[in-house]
Amino acid sequence: MTSPPDDLPDDPDRPALSGATLARALVRPGSLWTSVRVPAVTESTNADLVAAAAGGSPEGAVVVAESQTGGRGRLGRTWASPPRAGLTVSVLLRPQRPRADWGWLPLLAGVSVGRAVRDLADVDAVLKWPNDILVGARRRKVAGLLSEVVGDAVVIGLGLNVTSRQAELPGEATSLALEEAACTDRALLLVAILEAFAEEYVGWLGGEDARPRYLAACATVGQRVRVVLPSGDLTGAAVDVDTDGRLVVVADDGTRTPVAAGDVVHVRPATR
């Protein structure tokens, strides 16, 4: 197998990110973010930070790659993006809260991405539990999240389609450009997302309840859904996300079942 290139060709429609500029915006006294690295090519930003976490790197490290050759989603799914067409970013956290609470971290990240997309890009965004951001009238996927635990650390990865063209996207996915977003500047979007996440995360560490904000943005709650689990399907009404970040589904017989993100293969809309 040949090694990936160390750099990428220039594309005036897809300008490069500047690590120095991002660091000036994000790495400040009192900030959550402690370092920003912008490799031209990497196999996986999550894998990079999983290795860094195992090696003792401090909380607040950010890796954002211009091109990713082996990106992963939940349950081994792949996430592909053309060079400089999106944001492929991971962050390293060492949360000082009980491990049982850590299921909220990807949900906080989803709230933060949705907030930045709505406020900066002026695109309607909702959350699909547990890890997708959907936009536009057709509610097509524009971003996905992946959370990985490494000892006392958590790595949160985000893939956001920014200027991807339809031919470059799988299935029903979309990009901010295709949704005629007011902003497709990746640097501005990244700073907005990370600033929003830092605010959510610090509040959560201090005991703030993020559930109301998550529920206000979550399109899954209130739907009839089919939850695909390794043990079989669960169909019913998605009525809540509980204090542990689990989706609560009430089946037709009235059985109330909370399901955790790590147990779920798919969550799909269901008909009777």
Secondary structure, 3 states (H helix, E strand, C coil): CCCCCCCCCCCCCCCCCCHHHHHHHHCCCCCCCCEEECCCEECCHHHHHHHHHHCCCCCCEEEEECEECCCECHHHCECCCCCCCEEEEEEEECCCCCHHHHHHHHHHHHHHHHHHHHHCCCCCEEEECCCEEEECCCCEEEEEEEEEEECCEEEEEEEEECCCCHHHCCCCCCCCCCCCCCCCCHHHHHHHHHHHHHHHHHHHHCCCCCHHHHHHHECCCCCEEEEEECCEEEEEEEEEECCCCCEEEEECCCCEEEECHHHCCEEEECCC
